[in-house]
Amino acid sequence: MALSEAEELEMLEWENEEAALLDAPADAPRRAADSGEALLTNLPAQGFRQNLVRGLPAAGGGLAGAAAGAAMGAPFGPLGMAVGGVAGAFLGGSAGEAGRQAVSQGTAVAFPEQNYPVASGREVLRDVGIQGATQAGGQALGLGIGAAAGALRPAATKVGAQVIRVLSGVPSKTGEMVLRNPSTLLDAPGAEASAAAYTAFERYTGLKGLGSAVKAAGKFPGEGELEENLFQAAQKAALGTATPQELYIASQAASSLNRLGKMGNPRYAMLKATINESKRAVDDALEAVFPEYKSLRSGYAATKAASQFSTVLPLNVNQSPNVLRTVAATYTAAEGTLGGNPAKLLALPLISPRVYGAAIKGMALAGKIPAGVYQGGVQVAAGGSGSALSDAYEKRRRIAP
């Protein structure tokens, strides 16, 4: 009886499959069907997920060993902790893999019908050594990144603040402050809360600020009077004869003079360094009398920084919109859209203080995550790498003549 065309095709496919099976190497190993089989046997893993799971015992042992080693090395200082942590990670990672190997061997014995591979003593030692080495390497990598970040952070803070200033117009002093402590933007009190704190401070101490002086006199002090208040109080602070009231008024006078300089007054723009030096002197003297004044000033500075990083468009020093930056960025983005270069669209977010503020807040949130969590991720990745490396060595051994 003749076969139909469909039956002939089906027969041909069956013959091809059978031929492929006959041509396959007799010792070609099958791979783990899932993560559980990858963990509990020595079948080659499929994909990085299975390798990560297989490396978990080594990663857990590496973390525990690193913690124990660092504790033992603590009496010898930071270097002792580092060396102890790396050595402990090696021993702990090796122990974790040794335990997994014991379970894998037991699985092979318990389920002979599955033909799970039984590793030789040499193969077990190889895999144990690989995992120990990768765990030690992961620990050393984490320590190295931490040390490099700490060493580079001051320079990176200055450079980052300058980049933010050039692109968005936020003063570099403000940029440095929030980059040194990104949580500043997260924890900054609102403008109303900051004003209420100053009111409470004045009520508690009995001090009167410039606002009270303006209300009493019916006019704002002139520039000469502000200068006199500041520089005389700074001289008295150096001699220790200034009263808290004089110091408080002088501090606010300095802020007013600096504001005039930012608004374009050439005299106070030139005297900025002298004004700031005098302000530091009176503030330090007032903090010696009222220590809480320091936190009050810090809160106000944080409020001001949060305000500067909250605007969508860049501002000038006098807080007016920076038309030049905005127009230039808009033109660049439009040119990129019309010219088929979408990368130029980044010109718009790059000038926005709010974008930088959001990024810095993200840094602050990331900084609240314990360092151990990051190190744990590094060790888990190291465990997965060690598993993949073991499989690679085994594959190479199988195909070697």
C-alpha positions in Angstrom: 0.0 0.0 0.0 1.5 3.4 -1.0 2.1 6.0 1.6 0.6 9.5 1.3 2.8 12.5 1.0 2.1 13.5 4.7 2.9 10.0 5.9 6.2 10.0 3.9 7.2 13.3 5.5 6.4 12.1 9.0 8.4 8.9 8.4 11.4 11.0 7.1 11.3 13.2 10.2 11.3 10.1 12.5 14.3 8.6 10.6 16.2 11.9 11.0 15.6 12.1 14.7 16.7 8.5 15.2 19.8 9.1 13.1 20.6 12.2 15.3 20.4 10.1 18.4 22.6 7.4 17.0 25.2 10.1 15.9 25.2 11.8 19.4 28.3 11.0 21.6 27.6 8.2 24.0 28.8 10.2 27.0 27.0 13.5 26.2 25.5 14.6 29.6 22.0 15.7 29.9 21.3 19.0 31.7 19.4 19.8 34.8 15.7 20.1 34.1 15.1 22.8 36.6 16.8 24.8 39.4 16.0 22.2 42.0 17.7 19.5 40.0 20.7 21.9 39.4 21.0 22.4 43.1 20.7 18.8 44.3 22.6 17.0 41.6 25.8 17.5 39.5 24.0 17.6 36.2 25.3 20.6 34.1 23.1 23.7 34.8 21.1 25.4 32.1 21.4 29.2 32.1 22.6 31.7 34.7 19.5 31.3 36.9 20.3 27.6 37.6 23.9 28.5 38.2 22.9 31.2 40.7 20.7 28.6 42.5 23.5 26.0 42.5 25.9 28.6 43.9 23.7 29.6 46.8 25.2 27.2 49.4 28.7 28.6 48.5 27.4 32.1 48.7 25.8 31.6 52.1 29.0 29.9 53.4 31.1 32.8 51.9 29.0 35.5 53.6 29.1 33.7 57.0 32.8 32.9 56.6 33.6 36.5 55.7 31.8 37.8 58.7 33.6 35.4 61.0 36.9 36.1 59.4 36.5 39.9 59.7 35.6 39.6 63.4 38.7 37.5 64.0 40.8 40.0 62.2 39.3 43.0 63.9 42.0 43.2 66.6 44.5 43.9 63.8 42.7 46.9 62.4 41.1 47.4 59.0 43.8 45.4 57.1 43.3 42.5 59.5 39.5 42.6 58.9 40.0 42.7 55.2 42.4 39.8 55.1 40.3 37.8 57.6 37.1 38.5 55.5 38.7 37.3 52.3 40.1 34.2 53.9 36.9 33.5 55.7 35.0 33.8 52.4 37.3 31.2 50.8 36.8 28.8 53.7 33.1 29.4 54.0 32.5 29.2 50.2 34.4 25.9 50.1 32.4 24.5 53.0 29.1 25.5 51.4 30.0 23.8 48.1 31.3 20.7 50.0 27.9 20.4 51.7 26.2 20.7 48.3 28.4 18.1 46.8 27.6 15.7 49.7 23.9 16.2 49.0 24.4 15.7 45.2 26.3 12.4 45.8 23.5 11.3 48.1 20.9 12.2 45.5 22.7 10.1 42.9 22.8 7.1 45.3 19.2 7.5 46.4 17.8 7.6 42.8 19.9 5.2 40.7 17.2 5.0 38.0 17.8 8.7 37.2 21.5 8.1 36.3 22.6 11.2 38.1 26.4 11.7 37.8 28.5 10.7 40.8 31.5 13.0 41.0 35.0 11.6 41.7 37.0 12.8 44.7 39.1 14.9 42.3 36.1 16.5 40.7 34.6 17.3 44.1 37.8 19.0 45.2 38.0 20.9 42.0 34.5 22.3 42.4 35.0 23.1 46.1 38.2 25.0 45.3 36.5 26.9 42.5 33.7 28.1 44.7 36.1 29.0 47.5 38.2 31.0 45.1 35.2 32.8 43.6 33.7 33.6 47.0 37.1 35.0 48.1 37.3 37.0 44.9 33.7 38.4 45.4 34.6 39.5 48.9 37.8 41.2 47.7 35.9 42.9 44.9 33.4 44.3 47.3 36.1 45.6 49.6 38.0 47.1 46.7 34.9 48.9 45.3 34.1 50.2 48.8 37.6 51.5 49.3 37.8 53.1 45.8 34.4 54.7 46.3 35.6 56.2 49.6 38.8 57.5 48.1 37.2 59.0 45.0 34.1 60.4 46.6 35.6 63.8 47.6 36.8 64.5 44.0 33.7 63.0 42.5 31.5 65.3 44.7 33.4 68.4 43.5 33.2 67.4 39.9 29.6 66.4 40.1 28.7 69.7 41.7 30.4 71.6 38.9 28.7 69.6 36.2 25.3 70.3 37.9 26.1 74.0 38.1 27.1 74.2 34.5 24.1 72.3 33.1 21.3 73.3 35.5 22.6 76.5 37.2 22.3 75.1 40.8 25.2 76.7 42.8 28.1 74.4 43.2 28.1 74.9 47.0 24.6 73.5 47.2 25.5 70.7 44.8 28.5 69.7 47.0 26.3 69.8 50.1 23.7 67.4 48.8 26.2 65.1 47.0 28.1 64.7 50.3 24.9 63.8 52.0 22.2 62.8 49.5 19.7 62.3 52.4 19.6 66.1 52.7 17.0 66.3 50.0 14.9 63.5 51.5 14.9 64.8 55.0 14.7 68.6 54.2 11.9 70.3 56.2 9.4 72.4 54.2 9.6 76.2 54.0 6.8 76.6 56.6 8.4 74.1 59.0 11.8 75.9 58.7 10.2 79.3 59.3 8.3 77.9 62.3 11.6 76.5 63.7 13.2 80.0 63.6 10.1 81.5 65.3 10.3 78.9 68.0 14.0 79.5 68.5 13.5 83.3 68.8 10.6 82.7 71.3 12.7 80.3 73.3 15.9 82.5 73.4 14.3 85.9 73.4 16.4 86.9 70.4 15.0 89.3 67.7 15.8 88.9 64.0 15.9 91.4 61.2 12.2 90.9 60.6 11.4 92.2 64.1 13.8 95.1 63.6 12.0 96.0 60.3 8.6 95.9 62.0 9.9 98.1 64.8 11.6 100.7 62.6 9.1 100.6 59.7 11.9 100.2 57.2 14.6 97.7 56.2 18.2 98.6 57.4 20.4 100.2 54.8 23.4 98.5 53.3 25.8 100.5 55.5 23.9 99.5 58.6 24.0 95.9 57.6 27.8 96.0 57.1 28.3 97.7 60.4 26.2 95.1 62.2 28.1 92.3 60.6 31.7 93.4 60.8 31.4 94.9 64.3 29.8 91.7 65.7 32.6 89.6 64.0 35.2 91.7 65.7 33.5 91.4 69.1 33.1 87.7 68.5 36.8 87.4 68.1 37.3 89.2 71.5 34.5 87.2 73.1 32.5 90.4 73.9 29.6 90.1 71.5 26.1 89.5 72.9 23.8 86.8 71.4 21.5 89.4 70.1 24.3 91.1 68.2 25.5 87.8 66.8 22.0 86.8 65.6 21.4 90.1 63.9 24.9 90.0 62.3 24.3 86.5 60.9 21.1 87.6 59.2 22.8 90.8 58.0 25.4 88.7 56.3 22.7 86.7 54.5 21.1 89.9 53.3 24.5 91.2 52.0 25.2 88.0 50.1 21.7 88.2 48.6 22.5 91.7 47.3 25.7 90.4 45.8 23.8 87.7 43.9 21.3 90.3 42.7 24.2 92.1 41.0 25.5 94.5 43.5 29.2 94.6 42.6 30.5 95.7 46.0 29.0 92.7 47.8 29.9 90.3 45.0 33.5 91.4 45.6 33.2 91.2 49.4 31.6 87.7 49.3 34.6 85.9 50.9 34.9 88.5 53.6 31.2 88.4 54.4 31.2 84.6 54.6 34.2 84.6 56.8 32.6 87.1 59.2 29.3 85.1 59.1 31.1 81.9 60.1 32.7 83.7 63.0 29.4 85.1 64.4 27.6 81.8 63.7 30.3 79.8 65.6 30.1 82.2 68.5 26.3 82.0 68.6 26.4 78.1 68.4 28.7 78.2 71.5 25.9 79.9 73.4 22.9 78.0 71.8 24.1 74.7 70.4 20.6 74.1 68.9 21.3 77.0 66.5 23.5 74.7 64.4 20.7 72.2 63.7 18.4 75.2 63.0 20.8 76.5 60.3 21.3 73.0 58.9 17.6 72.6 58.5 17.3 76.0 56.7 20.2 75.1 54.4 18.4 71.8 53.5 15.2 73.6 52.9 16.9 76.0 50.5 18.7 73.2 48.7 15.5 71.2 48.3 13.9 74.3 46.8 16.8 74.8 44.3 16.5 71.2 43.2 12.7 71.3 42.8 12.4 73.6 39.8 11.8 72.0 36.3 13.6 74.7 34.4 17.1 76.2 35.4 17.2 79.5 37.3 19.6 82.3 37.4 21.4 83.4 40.6 18.6 85.8 41.3 16.0 83.0 41.0 14.7 84.3 37.6 14.3 81.7 34.8 17.5 81.1 32.9 16.3 81.8 29.3 19.6 81.1 27.7 19.9 77.5 29.0 16.3 76.8 28.3 16.3 78.1 24.7 19.6 76.3 23.9 18.4 73.0 25.3 15.0 73.3 23.5 16.8 74.1 20.2 19.1 71.1 20.6 16.2 68.8 21.4 14.2 70.0 18.4 17.2 69.7 16.1 17.6 66.1 17.3 14.0 65.3 16.7 13.9 66.7 13.1 17.4 65.4 12.3 16.7 61.8 13.5 19.1 62.0 16.4 16.9 61.2 19.5 20.0 61.3 21.8 19.8 65.1 21.6 16.4 65.0 23.4 18.5 64.4 26.5 19.4 68.1 26.4 16.1 69.0 28.1 16.3 66.8 31.2 20.0 67.6 31.5 19.2 71.3 32.3 16.5 70.5 34.8 17.4 70.8 38.5 14.4 68.6 39.4 15.9 65.7 37.4 19.2 66.0 39.3 17.2 66.2 42.6 15.3 63.0 41.7 18.6 61.2 40.9 20.2 62.4 44.2 17.1 61.2 46.1 17.6 57.9 44.5 21.2 57.8 45.7 19.9 58.6 49.2 17.4 55.7 49.1 20.1 53.3 47.8 22.4 54.5 50.6 19.8 53.4 53.2 20.1 49.8 52.0 22.6 48.0 54.3 26.0 47.4 52.8 25.6 43.7 53.6 22.8 43.5 51.0 25.0 44.7 48.3 27.8 42.3 49.4 25.3 39.5 49.5 24.4 40.2 45.8 28.1 40.1 44.9 28.6 36.8 46.7 25.5 35.3 45.0 26.8 36.4 41.6 30.2 34.9 42.6 28.5 31.6 43.4 26.7 31.5 40.1 30.0 32.3 38.3 31.7 29.5 40.2 29.0 27.0 39.2 29.3 28.0 35.5 33.1 27.7 35.7 32.8 24.2 37.2 30.5 23.1 34.3 33.0 24.6 31.8 35.9 22.7 33.3 33.8 19.5 33.2 32.8 20.0 29.6 36.4 20.6 28.7 37.5 17.4 30.5 34.9 15.4 28.6 35.9 16.5 25.1 39.6 16.3 25.8 41.3 13.4 23.9 
